[in-house]
Amino acid sequence: MADDGFFEEFVQADAYHIQQSAWELYDGLTSELELDEEADIPAAFRVAITIAPATGHMTLEGTVQINDEELEFAGPTRLTNAEILTELPTITTEGLDCNILIECISTTGEPLHHETLEAIKVVVFPKTRIVKDPSGSGYMETSYEVRTKAALKIGDQIRYTDPHQGATIDMYVKDISGAVDLEDNSQPFRVLFCA
C-alpha cells in the first residue's frame, strides 16, 4: 500500500467535485413508478418521457398521464409533454410494463442539467500573478495547483472556498500529472493544474 504521509502532511481542505447530469425525476420500471415528493425541481419546466424494454418487461404500448395531459406510446421512444409545470406533476401509466425515464426539460424543450456535489479533500497551492497588457494596465490572474486523491479528469469542475480571496470559487482542471511514490511506483494522489 502506498505511503500517504506526503499527502497527509499538508492541511487538507474541503471541496466539491461538481458533476452535471440530466435532471432526472425517475428511472426504473413502470410498475414501481413513484416520484420523490421531496425532489428538487426547476421553477418552470416540462417533462420528457422515454420508454424502453427491460429484461422481463417488454410491453411498450400504452399511455402515460402527466396531470391532465396524456401521451400515447406505441413502442420504444421519447415524448415530451406540452404543459408547463411549476410543481411536481402526478404521473401514472396504463398498459405499459417497461423501463421509464422521466427527465425535466426546459419550457422550450432543451435538456436541463442538475448539479450534484461530491465532497472531496484537496490541498491547494494558489499562484497569483499580474498580467500586463500593452497599454500599461493589467489584471490579476490566479491559477491553482491542487492535490487530491479523487479521480478527476481534464475539464472537471471543483468548488472550493479560497481563504486568500475570502470567496467560494469554481476551478476547472486544465492539466493532470501524477505524484509517483518512488518506493512502490504507486500514485497516492494526483496533481491538478486548475484555473
Protein Blocks (a to p, Z undefined) as FASTA:
>chain_A
ZZfklmmmpccddddddddddddfbdcdfklgccdfkbccdfbdcddddddddehiacfb
dcddehjbccddfbdcddddfbdcfbdcddddehiacddddddddfkopacddddddddd
ddddddddddddfkopacdddddddddfbdcdehiacddddfklopacddddfbdcdddd
fklopafbccdddZZ
